[in-house]
């Protein structure tokens, strides 16, 4: 199982003071040494963390492939086509959200989406679509010509947290999941099976399959067991652990779980 390390949260720390510390290029080097297979970053429209210069510098200096997450906004797509990462993962984006909250809505009639995919592929950039683990959506992704799908694991991660942590006491509490543990266990099993079924179906269609969102050291093992999934993209939990363990060790510990 390959690991893409998302370093957005390092940029968040830097942007808190608007200085070049911590240095993202230094982080990229540590990711390589620790055994990461890919660098993942998200160039958001509001530039809340990763900046255009970061993308340019990381692509130029990283010996690891760069997976650039972005919206389908034409101005963003033009920037991505100019910078030419190894892969572009198209994600939904809302200014008010703390982080990406769900999969991209796919449609064969969405002109912006069609143009984004065409422009990226004309510039020899692999296209991945960040989507829900849904059979119909996967069929549409195949028809759109994407090379990859990345399955959104956020619901799985949230149910897991409701079972095994104090999520119910945080702002991220999901009211409909505040149920008795027996029901939550059934929901967790159902969501895990949904991801397994979707991954297997996507692979059967000839799509390469990644997964991500909300994965951490406690919940990742069951997702890592899914053979159809080729790659996991994980960020916040690795960067959080790095505060206490150091970035290299945090990545190595995650790799061991995969």
Residue frames as qw, qx, qy, qz and C-alpha x, y, z in Angstrom:
[[0.000, 0.888, 0.460, 0.000, 0.00, 0.00, 0.00],
 [0.426, 0.351, -0.012, 0.834, 1.46, 3.35, -1.06],
 [0.283, -0.729, -0.442, 0.439, 1.33, 6.38, 1.21],
 [0.249, 0.627, 0.148, 0.723, 0.83, 9.95, 0.05],
 [0.382, -0.459, -0.465, 0.654, 1.68, 12.39, 2.83],
 [0.066, 0.843, 0.340, 0.411, -0.40, 15.56, 2.79],
 [0.510, -0.130, -0.292, 0.799, 1.72, 18.44, 4.13],
 [0.076, -0.724, -0.327, -0.603, -0.99, 21.16, 4.07],
 [0.576, -0.777, -0.253, -0.005, -1.02, 21.38, 7.86],
 [0.644, -0.237, -0.003, 0.728, 2.65, 22.30, 7.91],
 [0.192, 0.394, 0.282, 0.854, 1.76, 25.23, 5.66],
 [0.386, -0.780, -0.401, -0.286, -1.08, 26.16, 8.04],
 [0.660, -0.590, -0.158, 0.437, 1.46, 26.52, 10.85],
 [0.475, 0.016, 0.192, 0.859, 3.70, 28.66, 8.65],
 [0.007, -0.574, -0.416, -0.706, 0.83, 30.88, 7.52],
 [0.468, -0.750, -0.448, 0.134, -0.11, 31.57, 11.14],
 [0.415, -0.699, 0.039, 0.581, 2.92, 33.88, 11.29],
 [0.556, 0.830, 0.045, -0.021, 3.43, 34.51, 7.54],
 [0.154, -0.763, 0.606, 0.164, 7.09, 33.44, 7.70],
 [0.724, 0.377, -0.547, -0.186, 9.03, 30.69, 5.93],
 [0.132, 0.253, -0.879, 0.383, 9.13, 28.46, 8.98],
 [0.681, -0.232, 0.655, 0.231, 8.47, 25.57, 9.00],
 [0.199, 0.530, -0.549, -0.615, 9.93, 25.13, 5.53],
 [0.877, 0.231, 0.192, -0.376, 7.89, 22.89, 3.22],
 [0.654, 0.570, -0.496, -0.030, 10.85, 21.84, 1.10],
 [0.059, -0.449, 0.813, -0.366, 12.57, 20.57, 4.24],
 [0.696, 0.002, 0.522, -0.493, 9.42, 18.58, 5.02],
 [0.826, 0.450, -0.187, -0.283, 9.42, 17.07, 1.52],
 [0.381, 0.551, -0.727, 0.150, 12.94, 15.76, 2.08],
 [0.324, -0.253, 0.778, -0.475, 11.97, 14.18, 5.39],
 [0.822, 0.213, 0.212, -0.483, 8.95, 12.52, 3.76],
 [0.707, 0.518, -0.469, -0.106, 11.27, 10.92, 1.21],
 [0.132, 0.457, -0.812, 0.338, 13.69, 9.66, 3.86],
 [0.498, -0.116, 0.638, -0.576, 10.82, 8.25, 5.93],
 [0.229, 0.074, 0.950, 0.197, 9.50, 6.15, 3.05],
 [0.462, 0.577, 0.329, -0.587, 6.55, 8.19, 1.79],
 [0.546, 0.236, 0.687, 0.417, 5.59, 7.39, -1.80],
 [0.171, 0.639, 0.449, 0.600, 4.03, 10.71, -2.72],
 [0.098, -0.210, -0.319, 0.919, 3.61, 14.32, -1.62],
 [0.008, -0.664, -0.691, -0.287, 0.01, 15.54, -1.53],
 [0.106, -0.257, -0.223, 0.934, -0.93, 19.22, -1.30],
 [0.169, 0.719, 0.671, 0.056, -4.12, 21.21, -1.85],
 [0.166, 0.025, 0.121, 0.978, -4.03, 24.54, -3.66],
 [0.065, 0.664, 0.702, -0.247, -7.24, 26.06, -2.38],
 [0.226, 0.741, 0.357, 0.523, -8.93, 29.03, -4.05],
 [0.312, -0.936, -0.063, -0.153, -8.59, 31.09, -0.86],
 [0.550, 0.511, -0.472, 0.462, -4.88, 30.12, -0.47],
 [0.623, -0.723, 0.055, -0.294, -5.41, 29.45, 3.24],
 [0.767, -0.497, 0.359, 0.190, -2.29, 27.28, 3.42],
 [0.674, 0.038, 0.489, 0.553, -0.50, 26.13, 0.25],
 [0.171, 0.800, -0.065, -0.571, 0.55, 29.05, -1.99],
 [0.765, 0.637, -0.055, -0.080, 1.31, 29.07, -5.73],
 [0.197, 0.764, -0.602, 0.127, 5.03, 29.38, -5.02],
 [0.588, -0.339, 0.699, -0.225, 4.87, 26.36, -2.72],
 [0.880, 0.323, 0.319, -0.136, 3.46, 24.23, -5.52],
 [0.571, 0.773, -0.273, 0.051, 6.10, 25.42, -7.96],
 [0.077, -0.701, 0.676, -0.214, 8.95, 24.84, -5.50],
 [0.710, -0.189, 0.637, -0.234, 7.72, 21.43, -4.37],
 [0.870, 0.460, 0.161, -0.076, 7.25, 20.15, -7.92],
 [0.424, 0.806, -0.396, 0.117, 10.69, 21.46, -8.85],
 [0.031, -0.629, 0.711, -0.313, 12.56, 20.01, -5.86],
 [0.769, -0.194, 0.491, -0.361, 10.63, 16.87, -4.86],
 [0.118, 0.318, -0.898, -0.281, 11.97, 13.53, -6.01],
 [0.260, 0.297, 0.888, -0.234, 8.60, 12.07, -5.04],
 [0.009, 0.455, 0.633, 0.626, 5.59, 12.46, -7.34],
 [0.104, 0.128, 0.353, -0.921, 3.31, 15.35, -6.40],
 [0.053, -0.546, -0.813, -0.195, -0.44, 14.88, -6.15],
 [0.009, -0.004, 0.112, -0.994, -2.05, 18.33, -6.32],
 [0.043, 0.592, 0.792, -0.143, -5.59, 18.57, -5.01],
 [0.008, 0.134, -0.100, -0.986, -7.64, 21.41, -6.48],
 [0.483, 0.518, 0.483, -0.515, -11.11, 22.60, -7.42],
 [0.550, 0.404, 0.609, 0.405, -12.41, 22.68, -11.00],
 [0.068, 0.904, 0.104, -0.410, -12.27, 26.49, -11.09],
 [0.738, 0.625, 0.079, 0.241, -10.84, 27.43, -14.53],
 [0.067, 0.901, -0.356, 0.240, -8.25, 29.82, -13.05],
 [0.640, -0.515, 0.564, -0.082, -6.98, 27.11, -10.70],
 [0.901, 0.226, 0.354, 0.109, -6.88, 24.56, -13.53],
 [0.509, 0.823, -0.133, 0.215, -4.81, 26.97, -15.64],
 [0.234, -0.796, 0.527, -0.186, -2.30, 27.26, -12.79],
 [0.812, -0.217, 0.540, -0.041, -2.15, 23.48, -12.38],
 [0.831, 0.509, 0.181, 0.137, -1.59, 23.00, -16.11],
 [0.265, 0.882, -0.316, 0.229, 1.28, 25.49, -15.98],
 [0.372, -0.672, 0.600, -0.225, 2.93, 23.90, -12.94],
 [0.752, 0.275, -0.561, -0.211, 2.40, 20.31, -14.14],
 [0.522, -0.418, 0.673, -0.317, 2.24, 18.07, -11.07],
 [0.027, -0.121, 0.975, 0.183, 2.32, 14.31, -11.58],
 [0.131, -0.477, -0.855, -0.158, -1.37, 14.08, -10.74],
 [0.237, -0.202, 0.109, -0.944, -4.27, 16.44, -10.11],
 [0.115, -0.374, -0.906, 0.162, -7.03, 15.31, -7.78],
 [0.208, -0.385, -0.253, -0.863, -10.22, 17.25, -8.40],
 [0.216, -0.329, -0.794, 0.464, -12.13, 17.93, -5.19],
 [0.141, -0.830, -0.444, -0.306, -15.23, 19.90, -4.13],
 [0.411, -0.013, -0.313, 0.856, -14.35, 23.14, -2.41],
 [0.218, -0.845, -0.412, -0.262, -16.35, 25.55, -0.26],
 [0.205, 0.619, -0.306, 0.693, -14.83, 28.67, 1.30],
 [0.528, -0.597, 0.206, -0.568, -16.62, 28.19, 4.64],
 [0.964, -0.157, -0.212, -0.027, -15.51, 24.56, 5.23],
 [0.496, -0.742, 0.444, 0.076, -12.66, 23.64, 7.57],
 [0.250, -0.326, 0.843, 0.346, -11.61, 20.79, 5.29],
 [0.404, 0.071, -0.659, -0.631, -13.06, 18.92, 2.31],
 [0.517, -0.080, 0.553, -0.648, -16.39, 17.59, 3.53],
 [0.790, 0.257, 0.505, -0.235, -17.46, 15.14, 0.84],
 [0.574, 0.055, 0.641, 0.506, -16.97, 13.76, -2.61],
 [0.089, 0.283, -0.334, -0.895, -17.16, 15.66, -5.89],
 [0.634, 0.464, 0.472, -0.401, -20.58, 15.63, -7.57],
 [0.254, -0.198, 0.722, 0.612, -20.01, 14.13, -11.01],
 [0.585, 0.610, 0.387, -0.368, -22.05, 14.78, -14.13],
 [0.590, 0.177, 0.554, 0.560, -21.44, 14.13, -17.82],
 [0.200, 0.817, 0.395, 0.369, -23.10, 17.51, -18.45],
 [0.403, -0.846, -0.031, 0.348, -20.86, 19.56, -16.15],
 [0.599, 0.757, -0.040, 0.257, -18.95, 21.70, -18.65],
 [0.149, -0.867, 0.431, -0.202, -16.47, 23.04, -16.09],
 [0.756, -0.357, 0.549, -0.019, -15.61, 19.52, -14.97],
 [0.856, 0.405, 0.278, 0.163, -15.28, 18.24, -18.53],
 [0.376, 0.874, -0.176, 0.253, -13.02, 21.17, -19.47],
 [0.407, -0.759, 0.491, -0.132, -10.89, 20.68, -16.36],
 [0.854, -0.118, 0.499, 0.086, -10.29, 17.00, -17.11],
 [0.741, 0.611, 0.170, 0.222, -9.56, 17.70, -20.78],
 [0.148, 0.925, -0.273, 0.218, -7.13, 20.54, -20.04],
 [0.564, -0.622, 0.540, -0.059, -5.24, 18.51, -17.43],
 [0.861, 0.057, 0.485, 0.142, -4.91, 15.46, -19.64],
 [0.598, 0.774, 0.040, 0.204, -3.84, 17.58, -22.63],
 [0.010, 0.858, -0.447, 0.253, -0.98, 18.72, -20.40],
 [0.686, 0.191, -0.688, 0.142, -0.08, 15.09, -19.57],
 [0.209, -0.324, 0.615, -0.688, -1.31, 15.33, -15.97],
 [0.267, -0.234, -0.935, -0.012, -3.03, 12.29, -14.49],
 [0.409, -0.361, -0.026, -0.838, -6.55, 13.01, -13.27],
 [0.231, -0.214, -0.903, 0.292, -8.08, 11.65, -10.08],
 [0.386, -0.505, -0.255, -0.728, -11.61, 12.39, -8.91],
 [0.006, 0.074, -0.767, 0.638, -12.29, 12.60, -5.16],
 [0.552, -0.216, -0.435, -0.678, -15.68, 10.92, -4.82],
 [0.680, -0.270, 0.455, -0.507, -18.01, 9.09, -2.50],
 [0.145, -0.184, 0.966, 0.112, -17.79, 5.29, -2.49],
 [0.614, 0.415, 0.376, -0.555, -20.81, 4.97, -4.75],
 [0.600, 0.130, 0.716, 0.331, -21.18, 2.60, -7.73],
 [0.403, 0.821, 0.396, 0.084, -23.11, 5.07, -9.90],
 [0.068, -0.956, 0.199, 0.203, -20.55, 7.81, -9.25],
 [0.516, -0.410, 0.656, 0.368, -17.69, 5.44, -10.11],
 [0.588, 0.452, 0.618, 0.261, -19.38, 4.58, -13.43],
 [0.226, 0.963, 0.145, -0.002, -19.58, 8.29, -14.20],
 [0.338, -0.784, 0.423, 0.303, -15.90, 8.77, -13.29],
 [0.610, -0.038, 0.693, 0.382, -14.99, 6.08, -15.79],
 [0.455, 0.714, 0.492, 0.204, -17.11, 7.71, -18.51],
 [0.019, -0.989, 0.049, 0.138, -15.43, 11.06, -17.79],
 [0.740, 0.558, -0.260, 0.270, -12.08, 9.47, -18.60],
 [0.348, -0.809, 0.422, -0.216, -10.35, 9.83, -15.24],
 [0.563, 0.366, -0.729, 0.132, -7.38, 7.58, -14.56],
 [0.247, -0.006, -0.796, 0.552, -7.95, 7.49, -10.79],
 [0.473, -0.688, -0.284, -0.472, -10.71, 7.75, -8.22],
 [0.192, 0.203, -0.692, 0.666, -10.00, 8.62, -4.58],
 [0.479, -0.533, -0.662, -0.219, -12.71, 7.30, -2.28],
 [0.204, -0.601, 0.244, -0.733, -13.82, 9.60, 0.51],
 [0.567, -0.158, -0.776, 0.229, -13.37, 7.81, 3.84],
 [0.094, -0.355, 0.295, -0.882, -14.70, 10.64, 6.01],
 [0.739, -0.338, -0.108, -0.572, -17.95, 8.93, 7.06],
 [0.870, -0.049, -0.462, 0.164, -16.06, 5.76, 8.00],
 [0.409, 0.237, -0.459, 0.752, -13.60, 7.82, 10.05],
 [0.328, -0.384, 0.156, -0.849, -16.40, 9.73, 11.80],
 [0.862, -0.286, -0.247, -0.338, -18.32, 6.58, 12.74],
 [0.768, 0.062, -0.490, 0.408, -15.10, 5.04, 14.02],
 [0.156, 0.311, -0.381, 0.857, -14.44, 8.12, 16.13],
 [0.588, -0.394, -0.021, -0.706, -17.98, 8.07, 17.53],
 [0.918, -0.187, -0.342, -0.074, -17.35, 4.49, 18.64],
 [0.845, -0.108, -0.258, 0.456, -13.84, 4.76, 19.97],
 [0.358, 0.123, -0.187, 0.906, -13.18, 8.41, 20.90],
 [0.034, -0.580, -0.527, 0.620, -14.86, 11.54, 22.28],
 [0.138, 0.223, 0.493, 0.830, -15.98, 12.97, 18.92],
 [0.199, -0.703, -0.652, -0.202, -19.45, 13.52, 20.36],
 [0.376, -0.768, -0.254, 0.451, -17.97, 16.26, 22.58],
 [0.357, -0.246, 0.312, 0.845, -16.35, 18.18, 19.70],
 [0.356, 0.520, -0.020, -0.776, -17.69, 20.64, 17.06],
 [0.309, 0.282, -0.757, -0.501, -17.47, 17.76, 14.53],
 [0.374, 0.112, 0.849, -0.356, -20.11, 15.68, 16.29],
 [0.306, -0.059, -0.670, -0.674, -22.52, 14.08, 13.86],
 [0.509, -0.132, 0.402, -0.749, -25.90, 14.14, 15.60],
 [0.869, 0.111, -0.186, -0.446, -27.41, 11.29, 13.62],
 [0.674, 0.266, -0.667, 0.173, -24.48, 9.10, 14.68],
 [0.164, -0.370, 0.631, -0.661, -25.04, 9.68, 18.40],
 [0.837, -0.131, -0.304, -0.436, -26.64, 6.30, 18.75],
 [0.803, -0.457, 0.370, -0.099, -26.11, 3.30, 20.97],
 [0.193, -0.600, 0.721, 0.287, -22.87, 1.43, 20.32],
 [0.596, 0.151, 0.786, 0.064, -24.53, -1.65, 18.81],
 [0.528, 0.783, 0.316, -0.090, -26.09, 0.43, 16.05],
 [0.063, 0.893, -0.372, -0.244, -22.83, 2.31, 15.48],
 [0.451, -0.347, 0.792, 0.221, -20.94, -0.95, 15.05],
 [0.609, 0.458, 0.645, 0.065, -23.43, -2.03, 12.39],
 [0.330, 0.931, 0.052, -0.151, -23.03, 1.32, 10.66],
 [0.195, -0.741, 0.580, 0.276, -19.25, 1.03, 10.74],
 [0.547, -0.032, 0.811, 0.204, -19.36, -2.43, 9.19],
 [0.529, 0.700, 0.479, -0.027, -21.82, -1.24, 6.54],
 [0.176, 0.946, -0.172, -0.213, -19.67, 1.77, 5.61],
 [0.339, -0.540, 0.719, 0.276, -16.50, -0.34, 5.45],
 [0.583, 0.238, 0.763, 0.148, -18.26, -2.84, 3.17],
 [0.420, 0.863, 0.240, -0.144, -19.47, 0.03, 0.98],
 [0.010, -0.849, 0.454, 0.272, -15.89, 1.23, 0.54],
 [0.479, -0.238, 0.818, 0.209, -14.68, -2.32, -0.20],
 [0.582, 0.519, 0.626, 0.020, -17.40, -2.86, -2.80],
 [0.304, 0.934, 0.015, -0.189, -16.72, 0.50, -4.45],
 [0.191, -0.717, 0.607, 0.286, -12.96, -0.06, -4.57],
 [0.540, -0.007, 0.821, 0.184, -13.36, -3.52, -6.09],
 [0.523, 0.703, 0.480, -0.041, -15.82, -2.22, -8.68],
 [0.146, 0.934, -0.198, -0.258, -13.59, 0.72, -9.63],
 [0.323, -0.507, 0.744, 0.292, -10.60, -1.57, -10.09],
 [0.588, 0.286, 0.752, 0.088, -12.71, -3.89, -12.25],
 [0.431, 0.862, 0.245, -0.106, -13.52, -0.93, -14.51],
 [0.724, 0.368, 0.018, 0.583, -9.80, -0.27, -14.96],
 [0.100, -0.906, 0.084, -0.402, -9.58, 2.70, -12.61],
 [0.499, 0.149, -0.606, 0.601, -6.71, 3.08, -10.17],
 [0.515, -0.723, -0.390, -0.246, -8.05, 3.49, -6.64],
 [0.261, 0.249, -0.512, 0.780, -6.87, 5.69, -3.79],
 [0.452, -0.700, -0.540, -0.118, -8.63, 6.59, -0.56],
 [0.366, 0.078, -0.367, 0.852, -8.41, 9.26, 2.06],
 [0.273, -0.558, -0.036, -0.783, -9.92, 11.72, 4.54],
 [0.659, -0.555, 0.170, -0.477, -9.99, 11.34, 8.30],
 [0.927, 0.028, -0.352, 0.127, -7.65, 8.35, 8.32],
 [0.219, -0.802, 0.456, -0.318, -5.41, 8.03, 11.36],
 [0.148, 0.415, -0.881, 0.173, -3.32, 5.57, 13.34],
 [0.454, 0.006, 0.742, -0.494, -6.38, 4.00, 14.95],
 [0.702, 0.420, 0.366, -0.443, -8.73, 3.54, 11.99],
 [0.351, 0.650, -0.501, -0.451, -6.42, 3.01, 9.01],
 [0.288, -0.268, 0.916, 0.075, -5.80, -0.73, 9.33],
 [0.575, 0.392, 0.693, -0.190, -9.18, -1.87, 8.02],
 [0.487, 0.814, -0.028, -0.316, -8.94, 0.44, 5.00],
 [0.022, 0.681, -0.696, -0.227, -5.35, -0.71, 4.34],
 [0.511, -0.051, 0.858, -0.025, -6.59, -4.31, 4.12],
 [0.661, 0.613, 0.298, -0.314, -8.70, -3.51, 1.04],
 [0.658, -0.108, 0.533, 0.521, -6.64, -4.99, -1.79],
 [0.441, 0.690, 0.453, 0.354, -8.26, -2.94, -4.55],
 [0.093, -0.995, 0.008, 0.033, -7.01, 0.28, -2.96],
 [0.781, 0.374, -0.130, 0.482, -3.54, 1.13, -4.22],
 [0.337, 0.286, -0.242, 0.864, -2.80, 4.29, -2.23],
 [0.330, -0.783, -0.500, 0.164, -3.86, 6.23, 0.85],
 [0.242, 0.552, -0.073, 0.795, -3.45, 9.99, 1.22],
 [0.579, -0.660, -0.439, 0.190, -3.11, 11.01, 4.86],
 [0.280, 0.627, -0.128, 0.716, -2.20, 14.37, 6.33],
 [0.363, -0.730, 0.119, -0.567, -3.58, 15.80, 9.56],
 [0.893, -0.446, 0.014, -0.065, -3.03, 12.75, 11.76],
 [0.832, 0.162, -0.108, 0.519, 0.59, 12.37, 10.60],
 [0.213, 0.610, -0.150, 0.748, 1.41, 16.05, 11.12],
 [0.591, -0.681, 0.042, -0.431, -0.32, 15.99, 14.52],
 [0.941, -0.293, -0.027, 0.167, 1.75, 13.01, 15.65],
 [0.670, 0.428, -0.136, 0.591, 4.92, 14.64, 14.33],
 [0.207, -0.832, 0.148, -0.494, 4.64, 17.32, 17.02],
 [0.715, -0.579, 0.342, -0.191, 5.53, 14.66, 19.60],
 [0.913, -0.058, 0.363, 0.176, 7.36, 12.02, 17.54],
 [0.158, -0.519, 0.518, 0.662, 9.02, 14.01, 14.79],
 [0.653, 0.478, -0.134, -0.572, 7.88, 13.93, 11.15],
 [0.383, 0.405, -0.811, -0.178, 10.15, 11.10, 10.02],
 [0.070, -0.028, 0.943, -0.324, 9.08, 8.79, 12.84],
 [0.524, 0.328, 0.403, -0.675, 5.40, 9.70, 12.42],
 [0.634, 0.461, -0.381, -0.490, 5.52, 8.71, 8.75],
 [0.266, 0.298, -0.917, 0.020, 7.41, 5.48, 9.50],
 [0.276, 0.084, 0.809, -0.512, 4.79, 4.52, 12.08],
 [0.647, 0.419, 0.139, -0.621, 2.00, 5.08, 9.58],
 [0.508, 0.466, -0.654, -0.312, 3.84, 3.10, 6.91],
 [0.012, -0.180, 0.957, -0.228, 4.12, 0.17, 9.34],
 [0.492, 0.259, 0.596, -0.579, 0.33, 0.12, 9.69],
 [0.635, 0.520, -0.173, -0.544, -0.12, -0.12, 5.93]]
